[in-house]
Amino acid sequence: MAEKPTTVEVKILDKDYLVSCPDEAQDALLQAARHLDTKMREIRASGKVFGTERIAVMAALNITHDLLERDTMSDTASSILSTMDKKLDSALDSALDSTSNRALGDTSGR
């Protein structure tokens, strides 16, 4: 049976919000709310964006951009690691072939 969600109070840009979430997700929710609050305060402090709704949209765009940038970097790192893995496999295969050929008495000079 699913557990009944708990209501958690979070404060974002000096306003209280009640959010329902499972007990095991409370810490993550509070951390997310603190992160959002920090980003919104930074945007408000810049003096370039006015109004809570606009500040929230800019914070959401900035946070989303950061997440997408991390995903892109992660994809790039995965691609690099995959290429390195293939090169390493190839080098090891060549080294093993060379060692096997020498062990068998191959004198072709490879």
Secondary structure, DSSP 8 states (H G I E B T S, - for coil): -----EEEEEEETTEEEEEEE-GGGHHHHHHHHHHHHHHHHHHHHHTS--SHHHHHHHHHHHHHHHHHHHHHHHHHHHHHHHHHHHHHHHHHHHHHHHHHHHHTT--S--
